[in-house]
Amino acid sequence: MALKLVVFDMDGTLLRPKSSWQLLHDHFGTDNREMLARYLRHEVSDTEFVARDLELWAAANGGPVDAATVNRALDRAEPLPGAAESVAGLLAAGVVTAIISGGIDYLAQKLAAEWNMAEAHANPLFDTPQGLQAKIHVSGHAKASVMRDVMARHGVSRDEVAAVGDTVVDLDLFALAGTSVAVNTSDGRVIEAAPHHLPSETLDGLLELLLPGQ
């Protein structure tokens, strides 16, 4: 069947930072590696993990952090070479593109708008009277339910879908797609799960894999 939908992870896949959350830790000079290790071991929830991030940033800032400050820091994120061109090439071929990311929604919506992608799903940060808060729309441990919804909205079958990602949290996407591409990674678990692999920090070559002969 012809390819109709490509679902992308964002951090490390379309953007250089491997984590938009880590980009903010770098900005504020904070370290949440211990909590990250616990999260990856499924010892804490997404909500608990992100709440700790927000606490660290507020403490480093000397008071509540607002969304505008966070978004200015996130604006420093740069696309991977070839990312914009790959999305544009897919759109030109009539293929729908979408983002499903455990990262921060501001960046996902920004990319989707700039690159005319059909939709983007990530985790919003927003101002409240108590300070910056987060809402978990996409768990790093459970992207499959979001992808199923995207596929249903666009009326596509598994064989008409490709997934592109760089970490083990993208294996949910790979499992639901007819084909998948591991990019910007040396993780054997991710590489083994995908029939295609682009190891360098670039998406050059993605169109040739997904649209051979075009």
Secondary structure by P-SEA (a helix, b strand, c coil): ccccbbbbbccccccccccaaaaaaaaacccaaaaaaaaaaccccaaaaaaaaaaaaaaaacccccaaaaaaaacccccccaaaaaaaaaaaabbbbbbbccccaaaaaaaaaaacccbbbbbbbbbccccbbbbbccccccaaaaaaaaaaaaccccccbbbbbccccaaaaaaaccbbbbcccccaaaaaacccccccccccaaaaaacccc
